[in-house]
Amino acid sequence: MQEVQHNMTEKIHEIRFCNEDEYHLLIDFLDKHWKKDHIFTRDKTLLDWQHLDQDKSRYNFVVAYNQASKEFDALLGFIPSSQYDQTLKQYNELWLAIWKVKEGKESTVSGLQLLFYLNSKLKPSTICSIGITDNVKEIYDALKYKRGDLTHYFIASEERKSIISKISPRKLIKSPKNDYIIKEISYDTEQYDFDHIIESTNDSIVKSSTYIKNKFIDHPTYTYKLFGIFLHDELTSFFIARNIEVGKETCMRIVDYYGTFIDESLYDEYQMLLQQNEAEYIDLLCHIPDDSSLIKMGFLKKEKEDIIPEYFEPFVQKNVTIDFAYKSKKEIRIFKADSDQDRPSQTLSRVS
C-alpha cells in the first residue's frame, strides 16, 4: 500500500526548486496555506532579497508542484549563507525557513520528501532551522538533529522604567573598571579588519564582511547599527543591533555577534549605550556552547518572572520560546538574525 501511495505521489507531484517565473504560485500558497497577507505577498523586494537565488533562475524554495491542479501543494524555504556572499558557497551552509504542506485529505505529499530532495541536491555541510514548530520536532529528532531553544539574555537600563518589558529587580555585582569601551562604528573595511575578527570566531557559521554588508548594511527594510568593542583603540569584537520602538519607548536587540565574548565586565559601557539610545534594555537571543564570558560582560539570563517580548509586529507583551535544530559536524553558535528570524512581518518602508 505504501508503494502504491508513493507511486501516486510521484505521478501527481513534481518535487523540485521553485522557478523564478512561479512567483505568483509561491505567494498564492503562502497567502492561502501559511499566513494570510504574509509580508512576502506584499513586498516582493523583501522576498527577492531573501530567497531569489543569486543566479536569478529560481527562488530558494523546494516545492511540490501538483501537475493536475497546477498549484503548489507544499514548500520548504531555505537560505544559503552564500545568499549574501557568493564566496561562501564553498562552505555549503544553509538555514531552513518556511516549511509547510497543504492540509487536507487530498494532499498526498509529505514534508520529508522536500527535505530529502534538498539534501540530495545541495548536500549541505551544515543545515539549521530556527523557530521550529511543534509538529516537526519529532521529525528532527528522528533525523538526529541537535535540538534546543535560544537563551534570552539582557541588560536593563538603570535609568528607565520597564514599560516594554517586565523585568524583576535583582542585585547586580559590579566589577572593577577596565579599559574596554563600546562605541558605534561605520561599515568601513579600510579602517576595521572585520574579516580577521570573523575568521577568529569559533563555533560559527562561516560569514564575511561582504555577508555583513549585504545582509545588514543593505537590508531593504531595517536599519542596523554596528558596535565595536575596543581595547586600547584596537577592535577586539563587534556586534550588530537595531532599535525597536514600541509607542514612545525603545529597546535594543543584538542580532549577531563576531569575535570572542570578553572575560571582563562591560556593564557600565552597555549602560552608556542604553542611555545614548534612550533604550529600556538591550537583549540578545542566542545559543552558545559556553555563556560564562557573556555573563561576565554583564548580561543576565531571563528568568520565569521576567517578561521580555519577542513579537513586535504586532507588539505582544509575552515571552516566546524560539526553538532550533541543526545538523553539522561542528558545534555552532546561533543568533537571532540567522535564518529568517529577524525579518519584518508588517513593515513595508525602511525603519530603524
Buried (B, 14 or more C-beta within 10 A) or exposed (E): EEEEEEEEBEEBBEBBBBBBEBBEBBBBBBBEBBBEEBBBBEBEEBBBBBBBBEEEEBBBBBBBBBEEEEBBBBBBBBBBBBBBBEEBEEBBBBBBBBBBBBEEEEBBBBBBBBBBBBBEEBEBBBBBBBBBEEEBBEBBEEBEBBBEEBBBBBBBBEEBEBEBBBBEEEEEEEBEEEEBBBBEBEBEEEEBEBBEBBEEBEEBBBBBBBBBBBBBBEBBBBEBBBBBBBBEEEBBBBBBBBBBBBEEBBBBBBBBBBBBBBEBBBBBBBBBBBEEBBBBBBBBBBBBEEBEBBBBBBBBEBEEEBBBBBEBEEEEEEBEEBBBBBBBEEEBBBBBBBBBBBBBEEBEEEBE
